[in-house]
Amino acid sequence: MGYLSRQQLERYARHVSLPGFGKEGQKRLLESRVLCVGIGGLGSPVALYLAAAGVGTIGIADDDMLELANLHRQVVHLMDDVGKPKVESAAERLRHLNPDVQVKTFGRRVTTENVSQLVAQHHVIVDGCDNPETRYLLNEACFFQKKPFVHGSIFQYEGRATTFTYEEGTPCYRCIYRSPPPAGVLPSGEEAGIASPVPGLIGMIQAAEVLKLLLGIGELLVGRMLLYDMLRMRFRELKVRNDPECLLCGKNRTMNSLHAAARPSSSGKADCGQAGAIGQRRSARSFHHRKEDK
């Protein structure tokens, strides 16, 4: 894109006036491609803010139909959309919000057969998943392609967010949680409940991480996990480190392909690794320079 139109200069005026952003930053966003996997409680605020910000192409992948019980937290959808595929209702809303944005829909489950192609088509992948299997699969696909993966998760009144860039010495999702939990161990949102503001806040944090990645500004949540507790209205930060025993990114890793990574751990047990400490923080500039080279 060579220049911003008069209408775009007016629309994104508050971006253009920001230090470190400017016209070049806005053009960069308009040329970027972001994939949101899941367009529910987390994916809704992520997609809305990225569309409003002018991210040029937003992919949304979700195979669910919209239910009435979704609407208290999945704010991209409307009452009239109940019964429709979520990707269709979300795409319509995003296109109305910003005609600069091209919305691509993938109304099917993300699997080992299609994940590599989906990841390859985008610069940044956002985790709005509602199941651990898809989250592990995305982590593996992003690791092999070195695509940033912006993670968010929620439970009742709490949420957390972190970013994985897969640079040397930084953790991946498996460094924190070594293997998926057995089926049925984790309660669903329907069983446990979800406070509606929590996914909104975590989703906005994820959107902020995406913008920093695309613009190459600020410090990322790499090696850091941000925890939010709504009832206590507290934020905490945990340092997370690369696990040298990680099967995916450790020194003696055994997962050398996506299909190998997709197989269950031999132990068959869920191992939610404890967060440890590292001393360094990661700038968004390193990813931005990698993106510019492609």
C-alpha positions in Angstrom: 0.0 0.0 0.0 1.6 3.3 -1.1 -0.5 5.8 0.8 -3.5 6.3 3.0 -6.6 7.8 1.5 -8.2 10.9 2.9 -10.9 8.9 4.6 -8.3 6.5 6.1 -6.3 9.5 7.4 -9.4 10.7 9.2 -10.5 7.3 10.4 -7.1 6.4 11.9 -6.0 9.9 12.9 -5.5 9.0 16.6 -3.2 6.1 15.5 -1.3 8.3 13.1 -0.6 10.9 15.8 0.9 8.3 18.2 4.7 8.2 18.7 6.1 5.1 17.1 2.9 4.5 15.0 2.4 7.2 12.4 1.2 6.7 8.8 3.8 3.9 8.2 2.5 2.0 11.2 -1.1 2.2 10.0 -0.1 1.1 6.5 1.6 -1.8 8.1 -1.6 -2.9 9.9 -3.6 -2.6 6.7 -1.1 -5.0 5.0 -1.2 -7.5 7.9 -3.0 -10.8 8.3 -4.2 -12.2 11.6 -6.0 -15.5 12.4 -8.4 -15.7 15.3 -9.1 -19.3 16.1 -12.4 -19.2 18.0 -14.8 -16.3 17.7 -16.4 -16.7 21.1 -15.7 -14.9 24.4 -12.0 -14.2 23.7 -12.2 -14.0 19.9 -15.0 -11.5 19.9 -13.1 -8.6 21.5 -9.9 -9.5 19.7 -11.6 -9.4 16.3 -13.6 -6.2 17.1 -10.5 -4.3 18.2 -8.3 -5.5 15.4 -10.9 -4.6 12.8 -11.4 -1.2 14.4 -7.6 -0.7 14.4 -7.5 -1.5 10.6 -5.8 -4.9 10.5 -6.2 -5.5 6.8 -7.1 -9.2 6.8 -8.7 -11.0 9.7 -9.2 -14.8 9.5 -11.8 -16.3 11.8 -11.9 -20.1 12.3 -14.8 -21.6 14.3 -17.2 -24.5 13.6 -19.8 -23.6 16.2 -23.4 -22.3 15.8 -24.4 -19.3 17.9 -26.5 -20.1 21.0 -28.5 -17.7 23.2 -26.2 -18.6 26.2 -23.2 -17.3 24.2 -24.4 -13.7 24.0 -23.6 -12.6 27.6 -19.9 -12.6 26.7 -19.5 -13.1 22.9 -20.0 -9.5 22.0 -19.3 -9.6 18.3 -22.7 -11.5 17.8 -26.2 -10.1 18.0 -29.6 -11.5 19.2 -30.8 -12.0 15.6 -27.7 -14.2 14.9 -28.8 -17.0 17.2 -28.8 -20.2 15.2 -26.3 -19.0 12.6 -22.7 -20.1 12.2 -20.5 -17.9 14.4 -18.1 -17.2 11.6 -21.0 -15.7 9.5 -22.4 -13.5 12.1 -19.0 -12.3 13.2 -17.9 -11.6 9.6 -21.0 -9.5 9.0 -20.4 -7.4 12.1 -16.7 -6.8 11.3 -17.3 -5.8 7.7 -19.9 -3.3 8.9 -17.5 -2.0 11.5 -14.6 -1.3 9.1 -14.9 -1.8 5.3 -11.1 -1.6 5.0 -10.9 -5.0 6.5 -11.1 -8.2 4.5 -12.7 -11.0 6.6 -11.9 -14.6 5.7 -14.1 -17.3 7.3 -13.1 -20.9 8.1 -16.3 -22.6 9.4 -14.6 -25.9 10.2 -12.7 -27.4 13.1 -8.9 -26.8 13.1 -7.2 -30.2 12.6 -3.8 -31.6 11.8 -5.0 -31.7 8.1 -5.7 -28.0 7.8 -3.8 -26.2 10.6 -0.5 -25.8 8.7 -2.1 -24.1 5.8 -4.2 -21.8 8.0 -1.1 -20.7 10.0 1.0 -20.2 6.9 -1.6 -17.7 5.5 -1.3 -15.3 8.5 1.3 -13.3 10.3 0.0 -13.8 13.8 -2.2 -16.4 15.3 -4.6 -15.6 18.2 -5.8 -18.3 20.7 -9.6 -18.0 21.3 -10.0 -21.8 21.7 -12.4 -23.5 24.0 -10.6 -26.8 24.1 -7.0 -27.8 24.9 -6.5 -30.1 21.9 -6.8 -27.2 19.5 -4.6 -25.1 21.6 -1.8 -27.6 21.6 -2.2 -28.2 17.9 -1.8 -24.4 17.2 1.2 -24.2 19.5 2.9 -26.9 17.5 2.0 -25.5 14.1 3.1 -22.0 15.1 6.4 -23.5 16.5 7.3 -25.2 13.3 6.5 -22.1 11.2 7.8 -19.6 13.8 4.6 -17.7 13.8 3.7 -15.8 16.9 0.9 -17.3 19.0 -1.0 -15.0 21.3 -2.6 -17.1 24.1 -5.5 -16.2 26.3 -7.6 -18.4 28.6 -10.4 -17.8 31.1 -12.1 -19.6 34.0 -14.9 -18.3 36.0 -13.7 -14.9 37.4 -10.1 -15.3 36.2 -8.1 -15.0 33.0 -4.5 -15.1 31.8 -2.6 -14.1 28.7 0.9 -14.6 27.3 2.7 -14.5 23.9 4.9 -17.1 22.3 7.3 -16.1 19.5 9.4 -19.3 19.5 12.7 -17.4 19.5 15.8 -19.1 20.9 15.5 -19.4 24.7 11.9 -18.5 25.0 9.1 -20.8 26.1 6.3 -22.5 24.1 2.9 -23.5 25.4 4.2 -27.0 26.2 7.0 -25.6 28.4 4.2 -24.4 30.8 1.7 -27.3 30.3 3.6 -30.3 29.1 0.7 -32.4 27.8 -3.1 -32.1 27.4 -5.2 -33.1 30.4 -7.3 -36.3 30.0 -10.7 -35.9 28.5 -13.3 -34.7 31.0 -10.8 -33.4 33.6 -11.4 -29.7 32.8 -15.0 -28.4 33.4 -16.6 -26.7 30.4 -17.7 -23.1 30.5 -21.3 -24.3 30.8 -20.4 -26.3 33.9 -18.1 -23.8 35.6 -19.6 -20.5 34.5 -17.8 -17.4 33.1 -18.1 -13.8 34.3 -18.8 -11.8 31.2 -16.2 -9.0 31.6 -13.3 -11.5 32.0 -13.0 -12.6 28.4 -13.5 -9.0 27.3 -10.5 -7.8 29.3 -8.2 -10.7 28.3 -9.2 -10.4 24.7 -8.3 -6.7 24.7 -4.9 -7.7 26.1 -4.5 -10.2 23.3 -5.4 -7.5 20.7 -2.8 -5.2 22.2 -0.1 -7.9 21.9 -1.1 -8.5 18.3 -0.7 -4.8 17.5 2.7 -4.6 19.1 3.8 -7.6 17.2 2.7 -6.1 13.9 4.1 -2.7 14.6 7.4 -3.8 16.2 6.9 -1.6 19.3 6.9 -2.1 23.0 7.6 -5.1 25.2 5.7 -8.4 24.6 4.3 -10.9 27.1 7.0 -13.3 26.1 8.4 -15.2 29.1 5.7 -13.5 31.1 2.2 -14.6 31.9 -0.3 -11.9 33.0 -3.0 -13.2 35.4 -6.2 -11.4 36.2 -8.5 -11.9 39.1 -11.8 -10.1 38.8 -13.1 -10.6 42.3 -10.0 -9.2 43.9 -9.4 -6.7 41.0 -5.8 -7.7 40.8 -3.2 -8.3 38.1 -0.2 -10.5 38.7 2.7 -11.4 36.5 4.5 -14.7 36.4 7.8 -15.2 34.8 7.8 -18.3 32.6 10.9 -20.0 31.2 11.9 -22.3 28.4 11.8 -25.9 29.6 14.9 -27.8 28.5 13.0 -31.0 28.8 10.1 -29.8 26.6 9.3 -32.5 24.0 8.6 -29.8 21.4 11.3 -27.1 21.8 13.8 -28.6 24.4 17.3 -29.8 23.8 16.3 -33.4 23.3 13.0 -32.8 21.7 11.1 -35.8 20.2 8.4 -33.9 18.3 10.0 -33.2 14.9 6.8 -32.9 12.9 3.3 -31.7 13.3 1.9 -35.2 13.2 4.3 -36.4 15.8 3.5 -33.4 18.0 -0.2 -34.1 17.6 0.0 -37.6 19.2 -0.8 -37.8 23.0 2.0 -37.9 25.5 3.3 -41.4 26.3 2.5 -40.8 30.0 -1.1 -40.1 29.3 -1.2 -37.7 32.2 -1.9 -34.0 32.3 1.2 -32.1 33.5 0.5 -28.4 34.1 4.1 -27.3 34.4 4.9 -24.6 37.0 6.0 -21.2 35.9 9.6 -20.5 36.5 11.8 -17.4 36.3 13.8 -16.0 33.5 15.7 -12.7 33.5 15.0 -11.2 30.0 12.1 -9.5 28.3 11.4 -9.6 24.6 10.8 -6.6 22.4 8.3 -6.8 19.5 11.0 -5.5 17.2 12.6 -8.9 16.7 9.4 -10.4 15.3 8.8 -7.3 13.2 12.2 -7.7 11.5 11.5 -11.4 10.8 8.1 -10.4 9.3 9.7 -7.8 7.1 12.2 -10.3 5.7 9.4 -12.5 4.3 
